[in-house]
């Protein structure tokens, strides 16, 4: 089940990007996934629900399946810190 390692890496990148972007809360994470990556959407969502914490603790995971062997974060939406 490589979905766990994929989501783990996504969450590391999201945490780093949210800190750099001044976001204290991530609301949406949108992934683009190539169908040849053989990712099971249910397993991906389960891994996300299990591993999410910090700024992404309440985030919604969205994805788009496309042709190819792609896997990348399309965009992150969130709320900025009020500091």
HTML snippet that shows the backbone in 3Dmol.js (N, CA, C, O; Angstrom):
<script src="https://3Dmol.org/build/3Dmol-min.js"></script>
<div id="view" style="width:600px;height:400px;position:relative"></div>
<script>
const pdb = `
ATOM      1  N   UNK A   1       0.859  -1.187   0.000  1.00  0.00           N
ATOM      2  CA  UNK A   1       0.000   0.000   0.000  1.00  0.00           C
ATOM      3  C   UNK A   1       0.897   1.239   0.000  1.00  0.00           C
ATOM      4  O   UNK A   1       1.215   1.779   1.060  1.00  0.00           O
ATOM      5  N   UNK A   2       1.298   1.682  -1.178  1.00  0.00           N
ATOM      6  CA  UNK A   2       2.188   2.833  -1.281  1.00  0.00           C
ATOM      7  C   UNK A   2       1.472   4.159  -1.050  1.00  0.00           C
ATOM      8  O   UNK A   2       2.111   5.210  -1.004  1.00  0.00           O
ATOM      9  N   UNK A   3       0.166   4.116  -0.908  1.00  0.00           N
ATOM     10  CA  UNK A   3      -0.594   5.350  -0.662  1.00  0.00           C
ATOM     11  C   UNK A   3      -0.168   6.030   0.642  1.00  0.00           C
ATOM     12  O   UNK A   3      -0.170   7.257   0.738  1.00  0.00           O
ATOM     13  N   UNK A   4       0.197   5.223   1.643  1.00  0.00           N
ATOM     14  CA  UNK A   4       0.623   5.791   2.928  1.00  0.00           C
ATOM     15  C   UNK A   4       1.894   6.609   2.742  1.00  0.00           C
ATOM     16  O   UNK A   4       1.977   7.735   3.232  1.00  0.00           O
ATOM     17  N   UNK A   5       2.881   6.066   2.047  1.00  0.00           N
ATOM     18  CA  UNK A   5       4.122   6.812   1.848  1.00  0.00           C
ATOM     19  C   UNK A   5       3.908   8.032   0.960  1.00  0.00           C
ATOM     20  O   UNK A   5       4.543   9.066   1.168  1.00  0.00           O
ATOM     21  N   UNK A   6       3.017   7.922  -0.029  1.00  0.00           N
ATOM     22  CA  UNK A   6       2.712   9.086  -0.869  1.00  0.00           C
ATOM     23  C   UNK A   6       2.097  10.215  -0.046  1.00  0.00           C
ATOM     24  O   UNK A   6       2.517  11.367  -0.148  1.00  0.00           O
ATOM     25  N   UNK A   7       1.100   9.877   0.768  1.00  0.00           N
ATOM     26  CA  UNK A   7       0.442  10.903   1.589  1.00  0.00           C
ATOM     27  C   UNK A   7       1.385  11.458   2.644  1.00  0.00           C
ATOM     28  O   UNK A   7       1.342  12.651   2.946  1.00  0.00           O
ATOM     29  N   UNK A   8       2.232  10.617   3.204  1.00  0.00           N
ATOM     30  CA  UNK A   8       3.217  11.091   4.180  1.00  0.00           C
ATOM     31  C   UNK A   8       4.080  12.190   3.556  1.00  0.00           C
ATOM     32  O   UNK A   8       4.285  13.244   4.158  1.00  0.00           O
ATOM     33  N   UNK A   9       4.581  11.936   2.350  1.00  0.00           N
ATOM     34  CA  UNK A   9       5.407  12.936   1.660  1.00  0.00           C
ATOM     35  C   UNK A   9       4.599  14.187   1.312  1.00  0.00           C
ATOM     36  O   UNK A   9       5.101  15.303   1.445  1.00  0.00           O
ATOM     37  N   UNK A  10       3.365  14.009   0.871  1.00  0.00           N
ATOM     38  CA  UNK A  10       2.499  15.157   0.576  1.00  0.00           C
ATOM     39  C   UNK A  10       2.345  16.022   1.820  1.00  0.00           C
ATOM     40  O   UNK A  10       2.483  17.243   1.749  1.00  0.00           O
ATOM     41  N   UNK A  11       2.062  15.401   2.950  1.00  0.00           N
ATOM     42  CA  UNK A  11       1.849  16.167   4.181  1.00  0.00           C
ATOM     43  C   UNK A  11       3.120  16.884   4.636  1.00  0.00           C
ATOM     44  O   UNK A  11       3.040  17.984   5.183  1.00  0.00           O
ATOM     45  N   UNK A  12       4.284  16.285   4.421  1.00  0.00           N
ATOM     46  CA  UNK A  12       5.540  16.981   4.736  1.00  0.00           C
ATOM     47  C   UNK A  12       5.681  18.240   3.886  1.00  0.00           C
ATOM     48  O   UNK A  12       6.028  19.305   4.398  1.00  0.00           O
ATOM     49  N   UNK A  13       5.414  18.118   2.601  1.00  0.00           N
ATOM     50  CA  UNK A  13       5.502  19.274   1.698  1.00  0.00           C
ATOM     51  C   UNK A  13       4.453  20.333   2.036  1.00  0.00           C
ATOM     52  O   UNK A  13       4.741  21.529   1.998  1.00  0.00           O
ATOM     53  N   UNK A  14       3.258  19.900   2.362  1.00  0.00           N
ATOM     54  CA  UNK A  14       2.187  20.837   2.711  1.00  0.00           C
ATOM     55  C   UNK A  14       2.538  21.598   3.987  1.00  0.00           C
ATOM     56  O   UNK A  14       2.326  22.808   4.071  1.00  0.00           O
ATOM     57  N   UNK A  15       3.072  20.889   4.976  1.00  0.00           N
ATOM     58  CA  UNK A  15       3.452  21.559   6.220  1.00  0.00           C
ATOM     59  C   UNK A  15       4.530  22.609   5.971  1.00  0.00           C
ATOM     60  O   UNK A  15       4.451  23.722   6.490  1.00  0.00           O
ATOM     61  N   UNK A  16       5.532  22.251   5.180  1.00  0.00           N
ATOM     62  CA  UNK A  16       6.602  23.190   4.861  1.00  0.00           C
ATOM     63  C   UNK A  16       6.071  24.383   4.060  1.00  0.00           C
ATOM     64  O   UNK A  16       6.415  25.527   4.357  1.00  0.00           O
ATOM     65  N   UNK A  17       5.249  24.129   3.064  1.00  0.00           N
ATOM     66  CA  UNK A  17       4.703  25.204   2.227  1.00  0.00           C
ATOM     67  C   UNK A  17       3.783  26.111   3.028  1.00  0.00           C
ATOM     68  O   UNK A  17       3.771  27.323   2.815  1.00  0.00           O
ATOM     69  N   UNK A  18       3.011  25.538   3.947  1.00  0.00           N
ATOM     70  CA  UNK A  18       2.102  26.372   4.742  1.00  0.00           C
ATOM     71  C   UNK A  18       2.890  27.282   5.681  1.00  0.00           C
ATOM     72  O   UNK A  18       2.514  28.435   5.891  1.00  0.00           O
ATOM     73  N   UNK A  19       3.974  26.768   6.241  1.00  0.00           N
ATOM     74  CA  UNK A  19       4.825  27.609   7.091  1.00  0.00           C
ATOM     75  C   UNK A  19       5.440  28.742   6.286  1.00  0.00           C
ATOM     76  O   UNK A  19       5.422  29.897   6.713  1.00  0.00           O
ATOM     77  N   UNK A  20       5.986  28.412   5.117  1.00  0.00           N
ATOM     78  CA  UNK A  20       6.623  29.422   4.270  1.00  0.00           C
ATOM     79  C   UNK A  20       5.613  30.445   3.756  1.00  0.00           C
ATOM     80  O   UNK A  20       5.950  31.614   3.567  1.00  0.00           O
ATOM     81  N   UNK A  21       4.380  30.006   3.533  1.00  0.00           N
ATOM     82  CA  UNK A  21       3.345  30.892   3.017  1.00  0.00           C
ATOM     83  C   UNK A  21       2.570  31.632   4.094  1.00  0.00           C
ATOM     84  O   UNK A  21       1.669  32.412   3.784  1.00  0.00           O
ATOM     85  N   UNK A  22       2.912  31.393   5.364  1.00  0.00           N
ATOM     86  CA  UNK A  22       2.238  32.089   6.451  1.00  0.00           C
ATOM     87  C   UNK A  22       0.833  31.586   6.741  1.00  0.00           C
ATOM     88  O   UNK A  22       0.023  32.309   7.321  1.00  0.00           O
ATOM     89  N   UNK A  23       0.534  30.346   6.342  1.00  0.00           N
ATOM     90  CA  UNK A  23      -0.792  29.778   6.614  1.00  0.00           C
ATOM     91  C   UNK A  23      -0.783  29.050   7.956  1.00  0.00           C
ATOM     92  O   UNK A  23       0.128  28.275   8.248  1.00  0.00           O
ATOM     93  N   UNK A  24      -1.802  29.306   8.762  1.00  0.00           N
ATOM     94  CA  UNK A  24      -1.905  28.564  10.016  1.00  0.00           C
ATOM     95  C   UNK A  24      -2.879  27.402   9.892  1.00  0.00           C
ATOM     96  O   UNK A  24      -2.941  26.548  10.777  1.00  0.00           O
ATOM     97  N   UNK A  25      -3.643  27.362   8.798  1.00  0.00           N
ATOM     98  CA  UNK A  25      -4.614  26.295   8.589  1.00  0.00           C
ATOM     99  C   UNK A  25      -4.731  26.025   7.092  1.00  0.00           C
ATOM    100  O   UNK A  25      -4.959  26.937   6.297  1.00  0.00           O
ATOM    101  N   UNK A  26      -4.571  24.759   6.726  1.00  0.00           N
ATOM    102  CA  UNK A  26      -4.749  24.340   5.340  1.00  0.00           C
ATOM    103  C   UNK A  26      -6.174  23.830   5.201  1.00  0.00           C
ATOM    104  O   UNK A  26      -6.621  23.008   6.002  1.00  0.00           O
ATOM    105  N   UNK A  27      -6.889  24.309   4.193  1.00  0.00           N
ATOM    106  CA  UNK A  27      -8.285  23.907   4.020  1.00  0.00           C
ATOM    107  C   UNK A  27      -8.478  22.897   2.890  1.00  0.00           C
ATOM    108  O   UNK A  27      -9.359  22.042   2.972  1.00  0.00           O
ATOM    109  N   UNK A  28      -7.665  22.987   1.835  1.00  0.00           N
ATOM    110  CA  UNK A  28      -7.785  22.074   0.700  1.00  0.00           C
ATOM    111  C   UNK A  28      -6.389  21.705   0.185  1.00  0.00           C
ATOM    112  O   UNK A  28      -5.509  22.556   0.055  1.00  0.00           O
ATOM    113  N   UNK A  29      -6.220  20.428  -0.098  1.00  0.00           N
ATOM    114  CA  UNK A  29      -5.029  19.937  -0.786  1.00  0.00           C
ATOM    115  C   UNK A  29      -5.518  19.236  -2.043  1.00  0.00           C
ATOM    116  O   UNK A  29      -6.298  18.286  -1.963  1.00  0.00           O
ATOM    117  N   UNK A  30      -5.067  19.697  -3.203  1.00  0.00           N
ATOM    118  CA  UNK A  30      -5.506  19.118  -4.485  1.00  0.00           C
ATOM    119  C   UNK A  30      -4.324  18.406  -5.128  1.00  0.00           C
ATOM    120  O   UNK A  30      -3.283  19.017  -5.369  1.00  0.00           O
ATOM    121  N   UNK A  31      -4.483  17.123  -5.403  1.00  0.00           N
ATOM    122  CA  UNK A  31      -3.451  16.319  -6.032  1.00  0.00           C
ATOM    123  C   UNK A  31      -3.832  15.995  -7.468  1.00  0.00           C
ATOM    124  O   UNK A  31      -5.013  15.893  -7.800  1.00  0.00           O
ATOM    125  N   UNK A  32      -2.832  15.835  -8.308  1.00  0.00           N
ATOM    126  CA  UNK A  32      -3.019  15.301  -9.647  1.00  0.00           C
ATOM    127  C   UNK A  32      -2.281  13.972  -9.672  1.00  0.00           C
ATOM    128  O   UNK A  32      -1.101  13.889  -9.330  1.00  0.00           O
ATOM    129  N   UNK A  33      -3.012  12.921 -10.090  1.00  0.00           N
ATOM    130  CA  UNK A  33      -2.484  11.562 -10.014  1.00  0.00           C
ATOM    131  C   UNK A  33      -2.636  10.888 -11.374  1.00  0.00           C
ATOM    132  O   UNK A  33      -3.730  10.841 -11.936  1.00  0.00           O
ATOM    133  N   UNK A  34      -1.548  10.376 -11.885  1.00  0.00           N
ATOM    134  CA  UNK A  34      -1.589   9.623 -13.129  1.00  0.00           C
ATOM    135  C   UNK A  34      -2.155   8.233 -12.879  1.00  0.00           C
ATOM    136  O   UNK A  34      -1.824   7.584 -11.887  1.00  0.00           O
ATOM    137  N   UNK A  35      -3.003   7.787 -13.782  1.00  0.00           N
ATOM    138  CA  UNK A  35      -3.655   6.482 -13.592  1.00  0.00           C
ATOM    139  C   UNK A  35      -2.642   5.343 -13.550  1.00  0.00           C
ATOM    140  O   UNK A  35      -2.915   4.308 -12.943  1.00  0.00           O
ATOM    141  N   UNK A  36      -1.486   5.507 -14.177  1.00  0.00           N
ATOM    142  CA  UNK A  36      -0.464   4.465 -14.157  1.00  0.00           C
ATOM    143  C   UNK A  36       0.276   4.390 -12.825  1.00  0.00           C
ATOM    144  O   UNK A  36       1.102   3.498 -12.631  1.00  0.00           O
ATOM    145  N   UNK A  37      -0.003   5.302 -11.917  1.00  0.00           N
ATOM    146  CA  UNK A  37       0.567   5.234 -10.568  1.00  0.00           C
ATOM    147  C   UNK A  37      -0.109   4.149  -9.740  1.00  0.00           C
ATOM    148  O   UNK A  37       0.381   3.771  -8.675  1.00  0.00           O
ATOM    149  N   UNK A  38      -1.249   3.648 -10.241  1.00  0.00           N
ATOM    150  CA  UNK A  38      -1.975   2.565  -9.569  1.00  0.00           C
ATOM    151  C   UNK A  38      -2.353   2.922  -8.129  1.00  0.00           C
ATOM    152  O   UNK A  38      -2.249   2.090  -7.228  1.00  0.00           O
ATOM    153  N   UNK A  39      -2.787   4.157  -7.926  1.00  0.00           N
ATOM    154  CA  UNK A  39      -3.215   4.625  -6.609  1.00  0.00           C
ATOM    155  C   UNK A  39      -4.688   4.287  -6.422  1.00  0.00           C
ATOM    156  O   UNK A  39      -5.513   4.560  -7.294  1.00  0.00           O
ATOM    157  N   UNK A  40      -5.005   3.701  -5.298  1.00  0.00           N
ATOM    158  CA  UNK A  40      -6.392   3.396  -4.959  1.00  0.00           C
ATOM    159  C   UNK A  40      -6.964   4.581  -4.172  1.00  0.00           C
ATOM    160  O   UNK A  40      -6.496   4.856  -3.067  1.00  0.00           O
ATOM    161  N   UNK A  41      -7.960   5.287  -4.710  1.00  0.00           N
ATOM    162  CA  UNK A  41      -8.497   6.474  -4.037  1.00  0.00           C
ATOM    163  C   UNK A  41      -8.942   6.222  -2.590  1.00  0.00           C
ATOM    164  O   UNK A  41      -8.724   7.069  -1.724  1.00  0.00           O
ATOM    165  N   UNK A  42      -9.557   5.077  -2.323  1.00  0.00           N
ATOM    166  CA  UNK A  42     -10.016   4.791  -0.962  1.00  0.00           C
ATOM    167  C   UNK A  42      -8.829   4.658  -0.008  1.00  0.00           C
ATOM    168  O   UNK A  42      -8.886   5.141   1.123  1.00  0.00           O
ATOM    169  N   UNK A  43      -7.760   4.009  -0.457  1.00  0.00           N
ATOM    170  CA  UNK A  43      -6.568   3.856   0.370  1.00  0.00           C
ATOM    171  C   UNK A  43      -5.868   5.198   0.564  1.00  0.00           C
ATOM    172  O   UNK A  43      -5.333   5.471   1.639  1.00  0.00           O
ATOM    173  N   UNK A  44      -5.868   6.030  -0.468  1.00  0.00           N
ATOM    174  CA  UNK A  44      -5.271   7.359  -0.372  1.00  0.00           C
ATOM    175  C   UNK A  44      -6.016   8.197   0.663  1.00  0.00           C
ATOM    176  O   UNK A  44      -5.392   8.857   1.495  1.00  0.00           O
ATOM    177  N   UNK A  45      -7.345   8.174   0.613  1.00  0.00           N
ATOM    178  CA  UNK A  45      -8.151   8.928   1.572  1.00  0.00           C
ATOM    179  C   UNK A  45      -7.960   8.392   2.986  1.00  0.00           C
ATOM    180  O   UNK A  45      -7.861   9.173   3.932  1.00  0.00           O
ATOM    181  N   UNK A  46      -7.906   7.065   3.143  1.00  0.00           N
ATOM    182  CA  UNK A  46      -7.693   6.468   4.458  1.00  0.00           C
ATOM    183  C   UNK A  46      -6.348   6.901   5.039  1.00  0.00           C
ATOM    184  O   UNK A  46      -6.268   7.278   6.208  1.00  0.00           O
ATOM    185  N   UNK A  47      -5.294   6.848   4.226  1.00  0.00           N
ATOM    186  CA  UNK A  47      -3.969   7.268   4.678  1.00  0.00           C
ATOM    187  C   UNK A  47      -3.978   8.741   5.074  1.00  0.00           C
ATOM    188  O   UNK A  47      -3.386   9.119   6.085  1.00  0.00           O
ATOM    189  N   UNK A  48      -4.644   9.565   4.283  1.00  0.00           N
ATOM    190  CA  UNK A  48      -4.737  11.001   4.585  1.00  0.00           C
ATOM    191  C   UNK A  48      -5.466  11.221   5.907  1.00  0.00           C
ATOM    192  O   UNK A  48      -4.999  11.980   6.756  1.00  0.00           O
ATOM    193  N   UNK A  49      -6.603  10.562   6.083  1.00  0.00           N
ATOM    194  CA  UNK A  49      -7.374  10.713   7.321  1.00  0.00           C
ATOM    195  C   UNK A  49      -6.585  10.253   8.539  1.00  0.00           C
ATOM    196  O   UNK A  49      -6.742  10.806   9.627  1.00  0.00           O
ATOM    197  N   UNK A  50      -5.751   9.259   8.363  1.00  0.00           N
ATOM    198  CA  UNK A  50      -4.968   8.707   9.463  1.00  0.00           C
ATOM    199  C   UNK A  50      -3.760   9.568   9.809  1.00  0.00           C
ATOM    200  O   UNK A  50      -3.437   9.721  10.987  1.00  0.00           O
ATOM    201  N   UNK A  51      -3.091  10.127   8.820  1.00  0.00           N
ATOM    202  CA  UNK A  51      -1.824  10.819   9.032  1.00  0.00           C
ATOM    203  C   UNK A  51      -1.924  12.332   9.196  1.00  0.00           C
ATOM    204  O   UNK A  51      -0.990  12.954   9.701  1.00  0.00           O
ATOM    205  N   UNK A  52      -3.021  12.929   8.786  1.00  0.00           N
ATOM    206  CA  UNK A  52      -3.062  14.404   8.795  1.00  0.00           C
ATOM    207  C   UNK A  52      -3.017  14.941  10.217  1.00  0.00           C
ATOM    208  O   UNK A  52      -3.618  14.394  11.141  1.00  0.00           O
ATOM    209  N   UNK A  53      -2.271  16.043  10.352  1.00  0.00           N
ATOM    210  CA  UNK A  53      -2.124  16.714  11.641  1.00  0.00           C
ATOM    211  C   UNK A  53      -1.595  18.115  11.375  1.00  0.00           C
ATOM    212  O   UNK A  53      -1.380  18.497  10.225  1.00  0.00           O
ATOM    213  N   UNK A  54      -1.391  18.863  12.421  1.00  0.00           N
ATOM    214  CA  UNK A  54      -0.850  20.212  12.280  1.00  0.00           C
ATOM    215  C   UNK A  54      -1.736  21.089  11.430  1.00  0.00           C
ATOM    216  O   UNK A  54      -2.958  21.053  11.575  1.00  0.00           O
ATOM    217  N   UNK A  55      -1.146  21.884  10.538  1.00  0.00           N
ATOM    218  CA  UNK A  55      -1.936  22.810   9.716  1.00  0.00           C
ATOM    219  C   UNK A  55      -2.961  22.107   8.823  1.00  0.00           C
ATOM    220  O   UNK A  55      -3.975  22.702   8.458  1.00  0.00           O
ATOM    221  N   UNK A  56      -2.704  20.851   8.471  1.00  0.00           N
ATOM    222  CA  UNK A  56      -3.604  20.115   7.567  1.00  0.00           C
ATOM    223  C   UNK A  56      -4.601  19.233   8.310  1.00  0.00           C
ATOM    224  O   UNK A  56      -5.275  18.411   7.689  1.00  0.00           O
ATOM    225  N   UNK A  57      -4.706  19.388   9.613  1.00  0.00           N
ATOM    226  CA  UNK A  57      -5.550  18.503  10.427  1.00  0.00           C
ATOM    227  C   UNK A  57      -7.010  18.485   9.980  1.00  0.00           C
ATOM    228  O   UNK A  57      -7.687  17.465  10.114  1.00  0.00           O
ATOM    229  N   UNK A  58      -7.497  19.602   9.453  1.00  0.00           N
ATOM    230  CA  UNK A  58      -8.896  19.676   9.044  1.00  0.00           C
ATOM    231  C   UNK A  58      -9.049  19.864   7.536  1.00  0.00           C
ATOM    232  O   UNK A  58     -10.129  20.202   7.052  1.00  0.00           O
ATOM    233  N   UNK A  59      -7.976  19.645   6.810  1.00  0.00           N
ATOM    234  CA  UNK A  59      -7.992  19.876   5.363  1.00  0.00           C
ATOM    235  C   UNK A  59      -8.826  18.830   4.629  1.00  0.00           C
ATOM    236  O   UNK A  59      -8.996  17.700   5.087  1.00  0.00           O
ATOM    237  N   UNK A  60      -9.330  19.243   3.489  1.00  0.00           N
ATOM    238  CA  UNK A  60     -10.050  18.344   2.582  1.00  0.00           C
ATOM    239  C   UNK A  60      -9.080  17.915   1.486  1.00  0.00           C
ATOM    240  O   UNK A  60      -8.364  18.744   0.924  1.00  0.00           O
ATOM    241  N   UNK A  61      -9.057  16.625   1.187  1.00  0.00           N
ATOM    242  CA  UNK A  61      -8.202  16.114   0.129  1.00  0.00           C
ATOM    243  C   UNK A  61      -9.026  15.953  -1.145  1.00  0.00           C
ATOM    244  O   UNK A  61     -10.077  15.312  -1.151  1.00  0.00           O
ATOM    245  N   UNK A  62      -8.522  16.552  -2.222  1.00  0.00           N
ATOM    246  CA  UNK A  62      -9.160  16.411  -3.529  1.00  0.00           C
ATOM    247  C   UNK A  62      -8.112  15.882  -4.488  1.00  0.00           C
ATOM    248  O   UNK A  62      -6.914  16.084  -4.286  1.00  0.00           O
ATOM    249  N   UNK A  63      -8.570  15.198  -5.543  1.00  0.00           N
ATOM    250  CA  UNK A  63      -7.632  14.724  -6.552  1.00  0.00           C
ATOM    251  C   UNK A  63      -8.293  14.639  -7.910  1.00  0.00           C
ATOM    252  O   UNK A  63      -9.514  14.564  -8.045  1.00  0.00           O
ATOM    253  N   UNK A  64      -7.427  14.654  -8.910  1.00  0.00           N
ATOM    254  CA  UNK A  64      -7.851  14.473 -10.295  1.00  0.00           C
ATOM    255  C   UNK A  64      -6.990  13.361 -10.879  1.00  0.00           C
ATOM    256  O   UNK A  64      -5.765  13.389 -10.758  1.00  0.00           O
ATOM    257  N   UNK A  65      -7.623  12.394 -11.505  1.00  0.00           N
ATOM    258  CA  UNK A  65      -6.905  11.304 -12.147  1.00  0.00           C
ATOM    259  C   UNK A  65      -6.725  11.652 -13.629  1.00  0.00           C
ATOM    260  O   UNK A  65      -7.686  11.983 -14.323  1.00  0.00           O
ATOM    261  N   UNK A  66      -5.475  11.571 -14.097  1.00  0.00           N
ATOM    262  CA  UNK A  66      -5.164  11.863 -15.495  1.00  0.00           C
ATOM    263  C   UNK A  66      -4.359  10.694 -16.075  1.00  0.00           C
ATOM    264  O   UNK A  66      -3.937   9.804 -15.336  1.00  0.00           O
ATOM    265  N   UNK A  67      -4.149  10.695 -17.372  1.00  0.00           N
ATOM    266  CA  UNK A  67      -3.309   9.672 -17.998  1.00  0.00           C
ATOM    267  C   UNK A  67      -1.856   9.921 -17.639  1.00  0.00           C
ATOM    268  O   UNK A  67      -1.440  11.069 -17.480  1.00  0.00           O
ATOM    269  N   UNK A  68      -1.090   8.861 -17.511  1.00  0.00           N
ATOM    270  CA  UNK A  68       0.342   9.010 -17.286  1.00  0.00           C
ATOM    271  C   UNK A  68       0.790   8.479 -15.938  1.00  0.00           C
ATOM    272  O   UNK A  68       0.053   7.783 -15.239  1.00  0.00           O
ATOM    273  N   UNK A  69       2.036   8.833 -15.591  1.00  0.00           N
ATOM    274  CA  UNK A  69       2.632   8.366 -14.341  1.00  0.00           C
ATOM    275  C   UNK A  69       2.936   9.544 -13.405  1.00  0.00           C
ATOM    276  O   UNK A  69       3.970   9.565 -12.737  1.00  0.00           O
ATOM    277  N   UNK A  70       2.048  10.495 -13.367  1.00  0.00           N
ATOM    278  CA  UNK A  70       2.234  11.710 -12.577  1.00  0.00           C
ATOM    279  C   UNK A  70       1.715  11.550 -11.158  1.00  0.00           C
ATOM    280  O   UNK A  70       0.782  10.788 -10.905  1.00  0.00           O
ATOM    281  N   UNK A  71       2.330  12.275 -10.243  1.00  0.00           N
ATOM    282  CA  UNK A  71       1.800  12.431  -8.892  1.00  0.00           C
ATOM    283  C   UNK A  71       2.383  13.720  -8.348  1.00  0.00           C
ATOM    284  O   UNK A  71       3.576  13.796  -8.053  1.00  0.00           O
ATOM    285  N   UNK A  72       1.535  14.737  -8.215  1.00  0.00           N
ATOM    286  CA  UNK A  72       2.026  16.003  -7.688  1.00  0.00           C
ATOM    287  C   UNK A  72       0.909  16.784  -7.001  1.00  0.00           C
ATOM    288  O   UNK A  72      -0.280  16.552  -7.219  1.00  0.00           O
ATOM    289  N   UNK A  73       1.347  17.713  -6.167  1.00  0.00           N
ATOM    290  CA  UNK A  73       0.408  18.611  -5.493  1.00  0.00           C
ATOM    291  C   UNK A  73       0.066  19.713  -6.485  1.00  0.00           C
ATOM    292  O   UNK A  73       0.942  20.469  -6.907  1.00  0.00           O
ATOM    293  N   UNK A  74      -1.188  19.802  -6.853  1.00  0.00           N
ATOM    294  CA  UNK A  74      -1.647  20.816  -7.803  1.00  0.00           C
ATOM    295  C   UNK A  74      -1.735  22.172  -7.107  1.00  0.00           C
ATOM    296  O   UNK A  74      -1.202  23.167  -7.598  1.00  0.00           O
ATOM    297  N   UNK A  75      -2.414  22.200  -5.959  1.00  0.00           N
ATOM    298  CA  UNK A  75      -2.481  23.436  -5.183  1.00  0.00           C
ATOM    299  C   UNK A  75      -2.863  23.151  -3.743  1.00  0.00           C
ATOM    300  O   UNK A  75      -3.358  22.078  -3.399  1.00  0.00           O
ATOM    301  N   UNK A  76      -2.610  24.162  -2.909  1.00  0.00           N
ATOM    302  CA  UNK A  76      -2.964  24.133  -1.493  1.00  0.00           C
ATOM    303  C   UNK A  76      -3.721  25.426  -1.204  1.00  0.00           C
ATOM    304  O   UNK A  76      -3.286  26.508  -1.598  1.00  0.00           O
ATOM    305  N   UNK A  77      -4.841  25.309  -0.522  1.00  0.00           N
ATOM    306  CA  UNK A  77      -5.558  26.497  -0.069  1.00  0.00           C
ATOM    307  C   UNK A  77      -5.553  26.500   1.452  1.00  0.00           C
ATOM    308  O   UNK A  77      -5.545  25.450   2.094  1.00  0.00           O
ATOM    309  N   UNK A  78      -5.558  27.701   2.010  1.00  0.00           N
ATOM    310  CA  UNK A  78      -5.560  27.791   3.467  1.00  0.00           C
ATOM    311  C   UNK A  78      -5.860  29.191   3.951  1.00  0.00           C
ATOM    312  O   UNK A  78      -6.174  30.098   3.180  1.00  0.00           O
ATOM    313  N   UNK A  79      -5.751  29.329   5.264  1.00  0.00           N
ATOM    314  CA  UNK A  79      -5.987  30.622   5.914  1.00  0.00           C
ATOM    315  C   UNK A  79      -4.666  31.137   6.460  1.00  0.00           C
ATOM    316  O   UNK A  79      -3.893  30.396   7.067  1.00  0.00           O
ATOM    317  N   UNK A  80      -4.419  32.436   6.231  1.00  0.00           N
ATOM    318  CA  UNK A  80      -3.177  33.038   6.681  1.00  0.00           C
ATOM    319  C   UNK A  80      -3.221  33.300   8.172  1.00  0.00           C
ATOM    320  O   UNK A  80      -4.280  33.509   8.765  1.00  0.00           O
ATOM    321  N   UNK A  81      -2.021  33.281   8.761  1.00  0.00           N
ATOM    322  CA  UNK A  81      -1.884  33.647  10.169  1.00  0.00           C
ATOM    323  C   UNK A  81      -2.210  35.121  10.326  1.00  0.00           C
ATOM    324  O   UNK A  81      -1.951  35.922   9.428  1.00  0.00           O
ATOM    325  N   UNK A  82      -2.770  35.471  11.450  1.00  0.00           N
ATOM    326  CA  UNK A  82      -3.124  36.873  11.689  1.00  0.00           C
ATOM    327  C   UNK A  82      -2.067  37.612  12.482  1.00  0.00           C
ATOM    328  O   UNK A  82      -2.328  38.679  13.037  1.00  0.00           O
ATOM    329  N   UNK A  83      -0.850  37.033  12.536  1.00  0.00           N
ATOM    330  CA  UNK A  83       0.252  37.668  13.291  1.00  0.00           C
ATOM    331  C   UNK A  83       0.785  38.874  12.583  1.00  0.00           C
ATOM    332  O   UNK A  83       1.708  39.522  13.077  1.00  0.00           O
TER     333      UNK A  83
END
`;
const viewer = $3Dmol.createViewer("view");
viewer.addModel(pdb, "pdb");
viewer.setStyle({}, {cartoon: {color: "spectrum"}});
viewer.zoomTo();
viewer.render();
</script>
